[in-house]
Amino acid sequence: QVQLVESGGGLVQAVGSLRLSCAASGRTFSTYAMGWFRQAPGKEREFVAAIRWSPGMSYYADSVKGRFTISRDSARNTVYLQMSSLKPEDTAVYYCTAETSAHLYSVRYYLAEEYDYWGQGTQVAVSS
């Protein structure tokens, strides 16, 4: 089992920045990749960004490319999502997720069903 705890959400004005953190515990040695999804009210959960634990290859949704940066601290088993130039449409609950299998990950990284573990989520609200 892998436990994920997110932090760093909050209320920010448009064009502002926030950094989300996700700390992993438990069987973290089995983690192949970690990522972030988000879900806005009335919408489906959508992929935001992901990073392979080694060698650190990252993936982004087109809607956040150039504004968000995902990174990881292997020693702390923590993944970060630095969000800049925030827009009201970025408002959502952000979920951290972990994947333990490499199988087809390079072509399935954007699918929620690909991931094995999920955090409880952290709310991000961007005001205009």
Helices and strands as residue ranges (DSSP letters): E 2-7, E 10-13, E 18-26, G 28-30, E 33-39, E 46-52, E 58-60, E 68-73, G 74-76, E 78-83, G 88-90, E 92-99, H 105-108, G 112-114, E 117-118, E 122-127
